Amino acid sequence: MAASLKNNARGKHVSAVSENVTASSRFLIRLLGDLDTAGILAALPRESRYQLRKYGNIALPRLIAAITKQGYYLTPDPGLCVERLGGIRPAAGKTGLSVNTIQALKQGRATLRSYLILAIAHKSLVRLQKINPRAALWTAKDNTWMTPPSLLEQLYPLLPSKTFDIDPCSPCVGPAAPVRAYVHYTERHDGLRQSWGKGTYCYVNPPFSHLRKWIHKALAETDNGVVSILLCPARVDSIWWHALVANRIPVVMLRGRLHFGGGDNRQQKAPFASALLIIGGSAQLPKRVADATGGWLASIAP
C-alpha cells in the first residue's frame, strides 16, 4: 500500500514536470518571436543563435545581457518567482528542478529552459519589457531620483553577500535594474504590500511623495529581522522628519549634493541634501555606512 502511494506521488510529479516542459515549448516560441522583433536575436553571437533555434536553450546570463544591451529586460524576474513560490525548496518541488538549479535561477544564472519552467510554475507570462532609462522609480518626474551608482558601490561591500537581497521600489527587474539585488519589486509588484523576507538586507529609494509610508513599512519589517538602508532628502525642518526620524532612526547625512538621474554619466544635481536612514541591523552598521560613504552620523537619543 505504501509503495503504491509512493508510486502514485512519483507519477504525479513526473506528469507535472512533463506538463511544464510542454508549456515551456509554447513560451519559447512566443519569446523567440519577441526576440526577433526586438532585434535581439540578430544581435546574439552566431553560436548562441544556433543553440537557441536548434535546441531552444541558452545560458540565461548570456541572453539577459543581450536583452539589456538592446534596451529591454525580461519579466518575470526569476528571483521574484522563487520567492513567490515559497523559497528555494518549495520552488524545486513545484517545478521539478533541482535545488541547485533554483538557487542559480534566484541569482540570475542557470538556463533559459529552466527559467521558462520556473515562470510556468509561477503562472506568469514571459515577456520583454522596454527599459525607461530615466525612470528611477515609477512616479511623477519631479518625484523620481535614481541613486548614483557610485553611492551604491560604496554600500555593497558592507553587505554579507555583497549584494542587496531586495530592492522593493525598483524601476525594472534583473540586471537592468539600477540596484544590484536578488529580488526587485516594481510598481506592478507594489513593494509596500510585499513581504521583504526574513533577515534580508534591503535598499530603499522610495517615491519622495510617499516617504512616510515607506519609512513605516521599513520599520515594520524590522520585526522580521530586515535591515533597510533608505535614501531620502534630508529635510530636517519637515513634519515627517521630526515625527519619524529625529532621535528615532540612525541617520547618515551625505556630504554635498548627490547627482541623480540616469546614472553618473547623465548627472542632474539634486536641489536638496540627502541622507541614508539605517533601519534595523547591528549597532555598528550606521557608523560603517558613514565611513564607507564619507558622510557623518547624526546622533540619536539612547
C-alpha positions as CSV (number, residue, x, y, z in Angstrom):
1,M,0.0,0.0,0.0
2,A,2.8,2.4,1.0
3,A,4.7,1.5,-2.2
4,S,1.5,2.2,-4.2
5,L,1.1,5.6,-2.7
6,K,4.7,6.4,-3.3
7,N,4.4,5.3,-6.9
8,N,1.3,7.5,-7.4
9,A,3.0,10.5,-5.9
10,R,6.0,9.9,-8.2
11,G,3.7,9.6,-11.2
12,K,2.0,12.9,-10.4
13,H,5.4,14.6,-10.0
14,V,6.6,13.2,-13.4
15,S,3.3,14.3,-15.0
16,A,3.7,17.8,-13.6
17,V,7.2,18.0,-14.9
18,S,6.1,16.8,-18.3
19,E,3.3,19.4,-18.5
20,N,5.9,22.1,-17.5
21,V,8.2,21.1,-20.3
22,T,5.3,21.1,-22.9
23,A,4.2,24.5,-21.8
24,S,7.8,25.8,-21.9
25,S,7.9,25.0,-25.6
26,R,4.9,27.3,-26.2
27,F,6.5,30.0,-24.1
28,L,9.8,29.6,-26.1
29,I,8.0,30.0,-29.4
30,R,6.4,33.3,-28.3
31,L,9.7,34.5,-26.8
32,L,11.7,33.8,-29.9
33,G,9.2,35.9,-31.9
34,D,9.6,38.8,-29.4
35,L,13.4,38.5,-29.5
36,D,13.3,38.5,-33.3
37,T,11.0,41.6,-33.4
38,A,13.2,43.5,-31.0
39,G,16.3,42.7,-32.9
40,I,17.8,40.8,-30.0
41,L,18.0,37.5,-31.8
42,A,20.1,39.0,-34.6
43,A,22.4,40.7,-32.1
44,L,23.3,37.4,-30.4
45,P,26.6,35.6,-31.4
46,R,26.1,33.0,-34.2
47,E,26.7,30.1,-31.8
48,S,24.2,31.4,-29.3
49,R,21.6,31.9,-32.1
50,Y,22.2,28.3,-33.2
51,Q,21.8,26.9,-29.7
52,L,18.6,28.9,-29.2
53,R,17.0,27.9,-32.5
54,K,18.2,24.3,-32.7
55,Y,17.8,23.3,-29.0
56,G,15.6,26.0,-27.6
57,N,18.1,26.7,-24.9
58,I,20.9,29.2,-24.0
59,A,22.7,30.3,-20.8
60,L,20.3,32.7,-19.1
61,P,23.0,35.4,-18.2
62,R,24.1,35.5,-21.9
63,L,20.5,36.0,-23.1
64,I,19.8,38.6,-20.4
65,A,23.0,40.5,-21.3
66,A,21.9,40.7,-25.0
67,I,18.3,41.8,-24.0
68,T,19.7,44.5,-21.7
69,K,22.0,45.8,-24.4
70,Q,19.1,46.3,-26.7
71,G,17.2,48.3,-24.1
72,Y,14.9,45.6,-22.7
73,Y,14.5,43.4,-19.7
74,L,12.9,40.0,-19.1
75,T,9.9,39.6,-16.9
76,P,9.1,37.9,-14.6
77,D,12.2,38.2,-12.5
78,P,13.5,34.7,-11.6
79,G,14.3,35.7,-8.1
80,L,10.8,37.1,-7.6
81,C,9.4,33.8,-8.9
82,V,11.4,31.8,-6.4
83,E,10.3,34.0,-3.5
84,R,6.6,33.8,-4.5
85,L,6.7,30.0,-4.8
86,G,7.8,29.9,-1.2
87,G,11.6,29.8,-1.4
88,I,14.2,27.5,-2.9
89,R,13.0,24.1,-1.8
90,P,9.3,24.7,-2.4
91,A,10.1,26.1,-5.8
92,A,12.1,23.0,-6.6
93,G,9.2,20.8,-5.6
94,K,6.7,22.7,-7.7
95,T,8.9,22.9,-10.8
96,G,10.7,19.5,-10.8
97,L,14.0,21.4,-11.0
98,S,16.9,20.7,-8.6
99,V,17.6,22.8,-5.5
100,N,20.9,23.9,-7.1
101,T,19.1,25.0,-10.3
102,I,16.6,27.0,-8.3
103,Q,19.4,28.6,-6.4
104,A,21.2,29.5,-9.6
105,L,17.9,30.9,-11.1
106,K,17.4,33.1,-8.0
107,Q,20.8,34.6,-8.7
108,G,20.0,35.2,-12.4
109,R,22.0,32.2,-13.7
110,A,21.1,28.7,-15.0
111,T,19.5,28.3,-18.4
112,L,16.6,29.7,-20.4
113,R,14.8,26.3,-20.3
114,S,14.9,26.2,-16.5
115,Y,13.7,29.8,-16.3
116,L,10.7,29.1,-18.6
117,I,9.8,26.1,-16.4
118,L,10.0,28.3,-13.3
119,A,7.9,31.0,-14.9
120,I,5.2,28.4,-15.8
121,A,5.1,27.1,-12.2
122,H,4.7,30.8,-11.1
123,K,1.9,31.1,-13.6
124,S,3.5,34.1,-15.3
125,L,3.8,35.0,-18.9
126,V,7.4,35.5,-20.1
127,R,7.7,38.9,-21.8
128,L,10.1,41.6,-22.9
129,Q,9.7,45.0,-21.4
130,K,11.3,48.2,-22.7
131,I,13.6,49.9,-20.2
132,N,12.9,53.5,-19.4
133,P,16.4,54.7,-18.6
134,R,15.2,57.9,-17.0
135,A,12.7,56.3,-14.7
136,A,14.3,55.9,-11.3
137,L,11.1,54.8,-9.8
138,W,7.5,54.8,-11.1
139,T,6.2,58.2,-10.1
140,A,6.0,61.8,-11.5
141,K,9.1,63.3,-13.0
142,D,9.8,65.6,-10.0
143,N,9.4,62.7,-7.7
144,T,12.0,60.3,-9.2
145,W,15.7,60.3,-8.4
146,M,17.8,57.4,-9.4
147,T,20.6,56.5,-6.9
148,P,24.0,57.3,-8.3
149,P,25.9,54.1,-9.0
150,S,28.9,55.4,-7.1
151,L,26.9,55.6,-3.9
152,L,25.6,52.0,-4.3
153,E,29.2,50.8,-4.9
154,Q,30.1,52.2,-1.5
155,L,27.3,50.2,0.1
156,Y,27.7,46.8,-1.5
157,P,30.9,45.8,0.4
158,L,29.0,46.3,3.7
159,L,26.5,43.5,2.9
160,P,27.1,39.8,3.8
161,S,26.7,38.7,0.2
162,K,28.0,42.0,-1.4
163,T,24.5,42.3,-2.9
164,F,21.2,43.6,-1.5
165,D,18.6,40.9,-1.1
166,I,15.6,43.1,-2.1
167,D,15.0,46.4,-3.9
168,P,11.3,47.0,-3.0
169,C,10.9,50.0,-5.3
170,S,12.8,49.4,-8.5
171,P,12.0,50.7,-12.0
172,C,12.6,47.3,-13.5
173,V,13.9,43.8,-12.6
174,G,17.0,41.8,-13.3
175,P,20.4,43.0,-14.5
176,A,18.9,46.1,-16.0
177,A,17.8,47.4,-12.6
178,P,19.9,50.2,-11.1
179,V,20.4,48.4,-7.7
180,R,22.2,45.1,-7.5
181,A,19.7,42.8,-5.7
182,Y,18.4,39.3,-5.9
183,V,14.8,40.4,-6.0
184,H,13.3,43.6,-7.4
185,Y,9.8,44.8,-6.8
186,T,8.4,47.3,-9.3
187,E,5.2,49.3,-9.4
188,R,3.4,46.2,-10.6
189,H,4.6,44.2,-7.6
190,D,3.9,47.0,-5.1
191,G,6.7,46.7,-2.6
192,L,4.6,48.2,0.2
193,R,2.3,45.2,0.1
194,Q,5.0,42.5,-0.3
195,S,6.9,40.8,2.5
196,W,10.6,41.8,2.4
197,G,11.6,38.4,3.7
198,K,13.3,37.4,7.0
199,G,16.8,38.7,7.9
200,T,17.2,40.3,4.5
201,Y,19.1,43.5,3.5
202,C,17.1,46.0,1.5
203,Y,17.9,49.1,-0.3
204,V,15.0,51.5,-0.4
205,N,14.9,54.6,-2.7
206,P,11.2,55.4,-2.4
207,P,9.0,57.9,-4.2
208,F,9.7,61.0,-2.1
209,S,6.0,61.9,-2.1
210,H,5.2,58.7,-0.1
211,L,8.2,58.7,2.3
212,R,6.1,58.2,5.4
213,K,4.5,55.0,4.0
214,W,7.9,53.6,3.1
215,I,9.6,54.5,6.4
216,H,6.6,52.9,8.3
217,K,7.0,49.8,6.1
218,A,10.7,49.6,6.7
219,L,10.2,49.9,10.5
220,A,7.5,47.2,10.4
221,E,9.8,44.9,8.6
222,T,12.4,45.0,11.4
223,D,10.1,42.6,13.2
224,N,11.3,40.0,10.7
225,G,14.9,41.0,11.1
226,V,15.0,43.0,7.9
227,V,17.7,45.6,7.6
228,S,16.9,48.6,5.4
229,I,19.1,51.4,4.0
230,L,16.7,54.1,2.9
231,L,17.7,57.1,0.8
232,C,15.7,60.3,1.4
233,P,16.0,64.0,1.3
234,A,17.5,65.5,4.5
235,R,14.5,67.7,5.2
236,V,15.2,68.2,8.8
237,D,12.7,71.0,9.1
238,S,9.8,68.9,7.8
239,I,7.0,67.4,9.9
240,W,7.7,63.8,8.8
241,W,11.3,64.1,9.8
242,H,10.5,65.2,13.3
243,A,7.7,62.7,13.6
244,L,9.5,59.6,12.3
245,V,13.3,60.2,12.1
246,A,14.7,62.7,14.6
247,N,16.0,60.9,17.7
248,R,14.4,57.6,16.5
249,I,16.4,56.3,13.5
250,P,20.1,56.4,12.9
251,V,20.9,58.9,10.1
252,V,23.9,59.2,7.9
253,M,24.0,62.7,6.4
254,L,25.6,62.6,3.0
255,R,28.1,65.3,2.1
256,G,27.3,67.7,-0.7
257,R,24.5,67.2,-3.2
258,L,24.1,63.9,-4.9
259,H,24.0,63.8,-8.7
260,F,20.9,61.8,-9.7
261,G,19.3,60.8,-13.0
262,G,20.2,58.1,-15.5
263,G,23.5,57.3,-13.8
264,D,26.7,59.2,-13.0
265,N,27.3,59.9,-16.7
266,R,23.9,61.8,-17.0
267,Q,24.1,63.9,-13.9
268,Q,21.4,66.0,-12.5
269,K,22.4,67.7,-9.3
270,A,19.7,67.3,-6.6
271,P,18.2,70.6,-5.3
272,F,18.4,69.2,-1.7
273,A,20.8,67.4,0.7
274,S,20.4,63.7,1.1
275,A,20.5,61.2,3.9
276,L,20.5,57.5,4.5
277,L,18.3,56.1,7.2
278,I,19.6,52.9,8.7
279,I,16.6,50.9,9.9
280,G,17.4,47.7,11.7
281,G,20.7,45.9,11.8
282,S,23.6,46.0,14.2
283,A,24.6,49.0,16.3
284,Q,27.8,49.2,14.3
285,L,26.1,49.4,10.9
286,P,25.3,53.2,10.9
287,K,29.0,54.0,11.6
288,R,30.2,51.6,8.9
289,V,27.8,53.2,6.4
290,A,29.0,56.7,7.4
291,D,32.7,55.6,7.0
292,A,32.0,54.0,3.6
293,T,30.1,56.9,2.1
294,G,32.1,59.7,3.6
295,G,29.0,61.0,5.4
296,W,28.6,61.9,9.0
297,L,26.5,60.0,11.6
298,A,23.8,62.1,13.2
299,S,23.5,61.3,16.9
300,I,20.3,59.8,18.2
301,A,18.9,59.6,21.7
302,P,20.0,56.4,23.6
